[in-house]
Amino acid sequence: MKSFLESICTAQGWIFDYGFAAFQNLRNANNTSTKVHLFCDPIQSSESLNEYGQTVGSTYTLSLMLVLPSNLSEDYCSRYANYIEPIKTTHYPALKAAFQCSEYSLQSIGYTEIVNSRALDLNCDGLLINLTAVTYDQ
C-alpha cells in the first residue's frame, strides 16, 4: 500500500511522507513550497480468511492528509478558495481515481476539511481523508 501511495504522488507531482505525525512534523521543508503534500499515518491492515483459514484478501485502513502549504495570515475565505477548494475539486478526485484504477477496491472514503494544520514546519490547509480499501487474492 505504501508503494502504491508513493506511485500516486510521483504521477501527480505531489510530495509524499509516511509515518507518525510526530516524525512528519520534524521533517524540514522548504517554506516556499507550493506543491501538494500527501501525509500518510502508519497503515493498518488485516487479512480476510476463508473457512479453511487461508488468506483470501486484505483490508487496509488509512488516514491521509492531502494539503497545500498556506499562508498563516490569510482569512478563512481566502484559505478555502486558494487551498481547500483545489484539493477538493482536483486532487481528491485524482486520489479516488487512482484507487479505482488499481488492484484496490475502495470500501469507504470520506474527508474533513482542515485549516492551519502544522505539518513539515509549514502551515497547511486541505483535507484529512479516512479510507478503507480491500484487495482479494486471485
Buried (B, 14 or more C-beta within 10 A) or exposed (E): BBEBBBEBBEEBEBBBBBBEBEEBBEEEBEEEBEBBBBBBBEBEEEEBEEEEEEEBBBBBBBBBBBBBBBEEEBEEEEBBEBBBBBBBEEBBEBBBEBBEEBEBEEEEBEBEBBBEBEBBEBBBBBBBBBBBBBBEEE
